Structure formats: C-alpha cells, structure tokens
Amino acid sequence: MNSSQSQFVSGTDSSTKNSDTGEAPVGISPSRNVTNDCAKKYLIDRRIISRWIKAEAKILKTKLKRKNMPVDWSYYPSLENHLYTWVKEKRLKGCCLSGTTIKLEAAEIHNTLYANTNESGIEFKASNGWFVNFCRRKNLVLRRVTTNSRDLPKNAFCLIKSLFRECQVIVNSVNYKPGIIFNMDETCIYLDLPLNYTYEEKGATFNKTGATFNECVLINYIKTILVPYMLENTVLVAI
C-alpha cells in the first residue's frame, strides 16, 4: 500500500464507530506499526483493524448503509393471494396465527392449486426466507395480542356436541382401548393455551382473539349442567 491509500473510508472523524457497521475510523494508517495505537485510540480490537487492512479494496466498494430492504418478486402470486385472503378471514374470526400455521396452510394451498399443473412436481417447502418475503409483500407483521375475547362462536355448542358424539363412536368401536383417551380435565387446558402473538396487517391497533375450546366447554357446562343443578338443589332459608 502507498501513502495515497492511508485511509480506508472517507467520512467524518468519530470515535463512536465500531466493528458492527464495518466502518473504519478516519485517520487509520495501513502500517502495522501503528495498529496498536489505533486500537487504543478508537477502542477497537487490533485484529479487526488488521482484517480491515487486508480487505481494503472490498470495503471501499461496499455500500455501508442500506436504506431499503429488497423484496424478491413472488414465484407463486396466486398462492400468496389465496393465502393472504385466508389470513384475513382467520383474523376476522379472532384466530391467532403463528408462522408455522401460515406455512402449513401455504403448503396445503399449493397442493390444491397446482395439483394438475406442471408445478405439481415441484416441492413447495415454505421456507423461512419465503415466509419473510411473503410478510413484506403483504404487509404482515407479528403483533402482540391486546384483547382476549370471551365471545363464543355461533356454532360453539354444535361443535361441542359433535366432539362428544365422535368420542362416543370411538369408545363403542371394536378397536377401542382406554389408553388412547386423554383426560380432558388435565390436558385440555395445556393443549388449548391461546397464543400471545399473532401475524396481523401492519398498522392494526386492535388485535383480538376468540375464545378457546376449553372456555367453550366450561361455559357450556356451567350453562347446561351446573346452573340447573344448583337451582334444583338449593334450599332457600328465610332469615
């Protein structure tokens, strides 16, 4: 290196710049004799300064600041449009959507849309990179749930009765074994824990979630069994 290459990066002198930004302080000489002095002055590890000296040409060509984050164009625009519609419908119903849930639904939509096309032979992996770009294209962000709704869905009781009927069919089947049944009183609460975060459109200020299945069962039990039993077996005592 010659004397004209005595500085790595042009700019204002600042001792606050560090190794995270890839910027070298102004005034650093490539001479190895002053590496220790530069390390002490700017509080930077001397090994980092040595690496900067070796990579001077590459550093000068690197854009140190990126104002915009590039988003790749979509390879599956139809799939993403269907998936975005599904996300909005689920959020309107108060469902919490995790990244895994959205990616699983994307795989299902891909298998449905491209079943009889040339794309059917291509495996859609729904990778993390694709998911990040999908969220950027559709302005989806991970938000904390601000309100837990206790409003039951309109078909809550029908769903509960359907579950009980299916359980009865399983119990009466020939291959039924008691070991395959979980105790709902102990496992339901854990399996049905509501999520604290959900993917929502950017700018949303009210993130609402619906009642959980455990809450539906509990409310149905109180309404149809507990309250009538208490009314029938309660003795009023005059004071």
C-alpha positions as CSV (number, residue, x, y, z in Angstrom):
1,M,0.0,0.0,0.0
2,N,1.2,3.5,-0.8
3,S,0.7,6.8,1.0
4,S,-2.4,7.6,-1.1
5,Q,-4.2,4.6,0.4
6,S,-3.6,5.7,4.0
7,Q,-7.4,5.9,4.7
8,F,-9.9,3.2,4.3
9,V,-13.2,5.0,4.3
10,S,-13.9,8.7,3.9
11,G,-16.2,10.5,6.3
12,T,-16.3,12.5,9.5
13,D,-14.0,11.6,12.3
14,S,-15.9,9.8,15.0
15,S,-14.8,7.5,17.8
16,T,-18.3,6.0,18.2
17,K,-18.0,3.9,15.1
18,N,-17.4,0.2,15.8
19,S,-16.9,-3.1,14.1
20,D,-20.6,-3.9,13.8
21,T,-21.0,-1.3,11.0
22,G,-17.9,-2.3,9.1
23,E,-16.6,1.2,9.2
24,A,-13.0,2.1,9.9
25,P,-12.2,5.3,11.8
26,V,-10.7,8.0,9.7
27,G,-7.0,8.5,10.0
28,I,-6.0,4.9,10.4
29,S,-2.8,4.1,8.6
30,P,-2.4,0.7,7.0
31,S,1.1,0.4,8.5
32,R,1.2,-2.4,11.0
33,N,3.4,-0.4,13.3
34,V,0.5,1.9,14.3
35,T,-2.2,-0.8,14.6
36,N,-1.9,-1.0,18.3
37,D,-2.1,2.8,18.7
38,C,-5.2,2.9,16.5
39,A,-6.8,0.1,18.6
40,K,-6.2,2.0,21.8
41,K,-7.4,5.3,20.4
42,Y,-10.7,4.1,18.9
43,L,-11.2,1.2,21.3
44,I,-11.3,-1.4,18.6
45,D,-9.7,-4.9,18.6
46,R,-6.4,-4.8,16.7
47,R,-7.4,-8.0,14.9
48,I,-10.4,-6.2,13.4
49,I,-8.1,-3.4,12.2
50,S,-5.8,-6.0,10.6
51,R,-8.8,-7.5,8.8
52,W,-9.8,-4.1,7.5
53,I,-6.3,-3.5,6.1
54,K,-6.4,-6.8,4.2
55,A,-9.9,-6.2,2.9
56,E,-9.4,-2.5,2.0
57,A,-10.5,-2.9,-1.6
58,K,-13.6,-4.8,-0.8
59,I,-14.6,-2.3,2.0
60,L,-14.2,0.7,-0.4
61,K,-16.7,-1.0,-2.8
62,T,-19.2,-1.9,-0.2
63,K,-22.3,0.2,0.5
64,L,-22.2,0.6,4.2
65,K,-25.8,1.8,4.6
66,R,-28.8,0.1,3.1
67,K,-31.9,2.4,3.0
68,N,-34.3,-0.1,1.5
69,M,-34.7,-3.8,2.2
70,P,-35.1,-5.6,-1.2
71,V,-38.1,-7.9,-1.5
72,D,-37.9,-10.6,-4.2
73,W,-40.8,-10.9,-6.5
74,S,-43.2,-13.8,-5.9
75,Y,-42.8,-17.1,-7.7
76,Y,-46.3,-18.1,-6.6
77,P,-48.5,-15.0,-6.8
78,S,-51.8,-16.9,-7.0
79,L,-50.8,-19.0,-3.9
80,E,-49.9,-15.9,-1.9
81,N,-53.2,-14.1,-2.9
82,H,-55.2,-17.1,-1.6
83,L,-53.1,-17.4,1.5
84,Y,-53.4,-13.6,2.2
85,T,-57.2,-13.9,1.9
86,W,-57.1,-16.9,4.3
87,V,-55.1,-14.9,6.8
88,K,-57.5,-12.0,6.8
89,E,-60.5,-14.4,7.2
90,K,-58.9,-16.1,10.1
91,R,-58.1,-12.8,11.8
92,L,-61.6,-11.6,11.4
93,K,-62.8,-14.7,13.3
94,G,-60.3,-13.9,16.1
95,C,-57.8,-16.8,15.4
96,C,-54.2,-16.4,16.4
97,L,-51.9,-17.2,13.5
98,S,-48.3,-18.3,14.1
99,G,-45.6,-18.6,11.4
100,T,-45.9,-22.4,11.4
101,T,-49.6,-22.3,11.0
102,I,-49.4,-19.9,8.0
103,K,-46.6,-22.0,6.3
104,L,-48.6,-25.2,6.8
105,E,-51.7,-23.6,5.1
106,A,-49.4,-22.3,2.3
107,A,-48.3,-25.9,1.6
108,E,-52.0,-27.1,1.6
109,I,-53.0,-24.3,-0.8
110,H,-50.0,-25.1,-3.1
111,N,-51.1,-28.8,-3.3
112,T,-54.6,-27.7,-4.2
113,L,-53.9,-25.0,-6.7
114,Y,-51.1,-26.8,-8.6
115,A,-52.4,-30.3,-8.4
116,N,-53.0,-30.7,-12.2
117,T,-50.2,-28.4,-13.5
118,N,-46.5,-28.6,-14.2
119,E,-45.9,-27.1,-10.8
120,S,-47.2,-30.3,-9.1
121,G,-43.9,-32.0,-9.4
122,I,-42.1,-29.2,-7.6
123,E,-42.0,-29.4,-3.8
124,F,-43.0,-26.2,-2.1
125,K,-41.1,-26.1,1.1
126,A,-42.5,-22.8,2.6
127,S,-39.0,-21.9,3.8
128,N,-38.3,-19.2,6.4
129,G,-36.9,-16.9,3.6
130,W,-40.1,-17.2,1.5
131,F,-42.2,-16.5,4.6
132,V,-40.3,-13.4,5.5
133,N,-40.7,-12.0,1.9
134,F,-44.3,-13.0,1.9
135,C,-45.0,-11.0,5.0
136,R,-43.2,-8.0,3.5
137,R,-45.1,-8.2,0.3
138,K,-48.4,-8.4,2.1
139,N,-47.5,-6.0,4.9
140,L,-47.9,-8.7,7.7
141,V,-46.2,-8.2,11.0
142,L,-46.0,-10.1,14.2
143,R,-48.1,-8.3,16.8
144,R,-48.9,-8.9,20.5
145,V,-52.5,-9.8,21.3
146,T,-54.1,-6.9,23.1
147,T,-57.6,-8.3,23.8
148,N,-58.8,-11.8,24.5
149,S,-62.5,-12.0,23.5
150,R,-64.8,-14.2,25.5
151,D,-67.5,-14.2,22.8
152,L,-68.3,-17.7,21.8
153,P,-68.6,-18.6,18.1
154,K,-72.1,-19.0,16.8
155,N,-71.7,-22.8,16.3
156,A,-69.9,-23.4,19.6
157,F,-72.5,-25.7,21.0
158,C,-72.8,-27.7,17.8
159,L,-69.0,-28.2,17.8
160,I,-69.0,-29.4,21.4
161,K,-71.9,-31.8,20.8
162,S,-70.1,-33.1,17.7
163,L,-67.0,-33.8,19.7
164,F,-69.0,-35.7,22.3
165,R,-70.6,-37.8,19.6
166,E,-67.3,-38.6,18.0
167,C,-65.8,-39.6,21.4
168,Q,-68.8,-41.9,21.9
169,V,-68.2,-43.5,18.5
170,I,-64.6,-44.2,19.4
171,V,-65.5,-45.7,22.8
172,N,-68.0,-48.1,21.2
173,S,-65.7,-49.1,18.4
174,V,-64.1,-52.6,18.3
175,N,-60.5,-51.4,18.4
176,Y,-61.1,-49.1,21.3
177,K,-58.5,-49.1,24.1
178,P,-58.8,-46.9,27.2
179,G,-55.1,-45.9,26.8
180,I,-55.8,-43.8,23.7
181,I,-58.1,-41.4,25.6
182,F,-56.6,-38.4,27.3
183,N,-58.1,-37.0,30.5
184,M,-59.6,-33.7,29.2
185,D,-59.7,-32.2,32.7
186,E,-55.9,-32.3,32.8
187,T,-54.7,-32.0,29.2
188,C,-57.2,-29.7,27.6
189,I,-56.0,-26.5,29.3
190,Y,-52.4,-27.1,28.2
191,L,-53.3,-28.1,24.6
192,D,-55.6,-25.2,24.1
193,L,-53.4,-22.4,25.5
194,P,-54.0,-19.2,23.5
195,L,-51.1,-17.6,21.7
196,N,-49.8,-14.2,22.9
197,Y,-48.7,-13.2,19.4
198,T,-50.2,-13.3,16.0
199,Y,-49.5,-12.2,12.5
200,E,-51.6,-9.2,11.6
201,E,-51.7,-6.4,8.9
202,K,-49.3,-3.6,9.6
203,G,-50.9,-0.7,11.3
204,A,-53.5,-2.7,13.2
205,T,-54.0,-1.4,16.7
206,F,-56.6,-3.8,18.0
207,N,-55.6,-7.5,18.0
208,K,-58.5,-9.6,19.1
209,T,-58.6,-13.3,19.6
210,G,-61.6,-15.7,20.1
211,A,-62.5,-17.9,23.0
212,T,-60.6,-21.1,23.3
213,F,-62.1,-24.6,23.1
214,N,-61.6,-25.1,26.8
215,E,-63.5,-21.9,27.6
216,C,-66.3,-23.1,25.3
217,V,-66.6,-26.4,27.1
218,L,-66.5,-24.7,30.5
219,I,-69.2,-22.1,29.6
220,N,-71.4,-24.9,28.1
221,Y,-71.0,-27.0,31.3
222,I,-72.0,-24.0,33.5
223,K,-75.0,-23.1,31.4
224,T,-76.5,-26.6,30.8
225,I,-75.4,-28.6,33.9
226,L,-74.1,-26.6,36.8
227,V,-76.7,-23.8,36.9
228,P,-79.7,-26.1,36.6
229,Y,-78.4,-28.4,39.2
230,M,-77.8,-25.6,41.6
231,L,-81.3,-24.2,41.0
232,E,-82.9,-27.6,41.7
233,N,-80.9,-28.5,44.8
234,T,-80.6,-25.1,46.5
235,V,-82.7,-24.6,49.6
236,L,-83.6,-21.1,50.5
237,V,-83.6,-20.3,54.2
238,A,-85.6,-17.4,55.4
239,I,-83.8,-15.1,57.7
